[in-house]
Amino acid sequence: MDFDLPPDDDPRRLAVRAWLAEHPNPSRYDLGVTGYLTPHWPEPWGLGADPEHQLIIDQELHGVQTQFDDSAIALGWAGPTILEGGTPEQQQRWLPGIIDGSASWSQLFSEPESGSDLASLRLSAVRDGDHYVVTGQKIWSTWANTADWGILLARTGTVADRHRGISYFCVDMSLPGIEIRPIIEMTGGNHFNETWFDEVRIPAECMIGAEGEGWRLAKVTLGAERLSLSEGGVLWGMGPTAEECLDHLRSTGSWTDPRERQRFARLWTDAELIRLLSLRMLTSQLAGDDASAFASIRKCLADVFGQDVLSFVKDRRGATGMLGSQDEHSEHDDVYHWGYLFSRALTIGGGTSEVQRNIIGERLLGLPREPSG
């Protein structure tokens, strides 16, 4: 692993520092219009920054940049896919709102019987003149109840067509015929929703790419990842970082039980392995190599680590830990209590651990692909 960023006096660092001196508390809008929110995007939407420049910007903004948890789908998934498959007109229509934060987005991929096997989705989109008539159900639709737009996968061919029969749409979430029912999580909060489409008429101009090209674009969506040194959150970027969890554990009283000390040591070791794996991925990406399979390893390790470290926090806090608020939006919220409950989703959401192990086996170990059907 060879990971050595440019020195402290690199002109690119000095440029970011000069901008921060003028914008000591930058807003989402400030970061967006300057290009620092999406430095990896091509101009005029970003800075066209190479991997090294991206990491310099990320490092200089670390500790300053505000977290925008509800922007992950817009910036991380919708935007890159529109850049990849959208027409100039479509890019001009949607990218400005994604960048400046004036439009929020949801992901509409999973269905009740098509979770990990996304290619089996059944929600249909039938062409009718200048529109597609969409009927069916989506589930686990993150922020669908508050989003302005959604990225939607729909079947425009037969189920037998599998990948070739799927198309990709941007859908206005205020269209008639869309019904959204929040799913209340055991945290007491609501990220996920059930979404029904009852003969919803989506303009054909809202299709990204050609009909039947949705599977290729879905892989762009799910593979889009900005290079970052500061991704330390144990809950998909939300809540406390690994370092904050370990610091909190250190503050929870005496450590006379050798079994607890050993448990802490194992968690510290796991956190360090995940950090080093992240650096290995960055080294690979800086060299122009495909690090996606290593991302699957990191996800498998990091998701279990998130569950383990928050479980230990809960154990160390004893009865006090059971009194935390379950309302993630409460001003008196106990982030560790909420995180403990939410962490149960880590090994399921965003690609289950079983799916990640298939990717590792096939792409890294060269094992035969899993039989279809």
Summary of the structure (lengths in Angstrom):
residues: 373
radius of gyration: 21.8
end to end distance: 40.1
largest distance: 73.1
contacts: 1136
relative contact order: 0.10
helix: 47%
strand: 16%
